[in-house]
Amino acid sequence: MNSSDYIFGLRAIIEAIEAGKNIDKVLVRRDLNGDLARELFAKIREYDIVMQKVPQEKLNRITMKNHQGAIALLSPIEYYRLDDLVPLFYEEGRVPFVIVLDGLTDTRNFGAIARTAECVGADAIVIPERGSVSVTPDAVKTSAGALLHVPVCREKSIAEACRMLQQNGYKVVGASEKTDHNYTESDYNLPVAIVMGSEDTGISPEVLRICDELSAIPILGHIGSLNVSVAAGVMMYEVVRQRMAGC
């Protein structure tokens, strides 16, 4: 990690937050305390920044300088709020198309999905605040810069994000092997959100229950599933195919 990708030290992080720096998350030592630490925690709460408590060793792997038990990882982008973008898409006369990533953890998969999302003209990518990939310099590089062009929304709850999309007229389609419904049989000519699950467990049970439809990509070989970035690409280009055919 380059030194330009993070800020360390309690006062320096507080000042960065107040200055409006794009902060991906703040890593703090598990037993961090004291007046300045409490001031930092208050700022993190005030600005609704993700905070993760970690062992001292993790901080030391990032820098051996005097980090005082706290390191802020900087984001190359500013995250969007989904509830701000949803009405904007309609105002601009689009038939919105959103990619929702439920628990994806591999930066390379995230970058590959973002690159395809940019190529197909997707309107936004939605990720959760915790337990997921985020927009880091490595992710931007893997996406060939696509993450600098596609709005990324980081939401507290993917389930709630899906419900909000449904309330605004989106059909939420989950890509899952737990159905016989072929992905080409879904109608993508209306506002749609395609949900892709994590690499190991797929879409979470709560989000599966929320989805309006589940769609499966046929697997004809011996391996039981596609890489998630490949599966996302197949799903996204089906949206493109249907919408171009309807022109």
SULFENCOR-V845223 format. One record per helix or strand. SS is the DSSP state (~ for helix, > for strand). FROM is the first residue (numbers start at 0). TO is the last residue. If there is no record, write none. Layout:
BEGIN
((SS,FROM,TO) (SS,FROM,TO))
END
This chain:
BEGIN
((~,2,4) (>,5,7) (~,9,17) (>,22,28) (~,34,45) (>,50,53) (~,55,61) (>,69,73) (>,79,79) (~,81,90) (>,96,101) (~,106,119) (>,123,127) (~,136,141) (~,145,147) (>,151,154) (~,157,166) (>,170,174) (>,181,181) (~,182,184) (>,191,197) (>,201,201) (~,204,209) (>,212,215) (~,227,244))
END
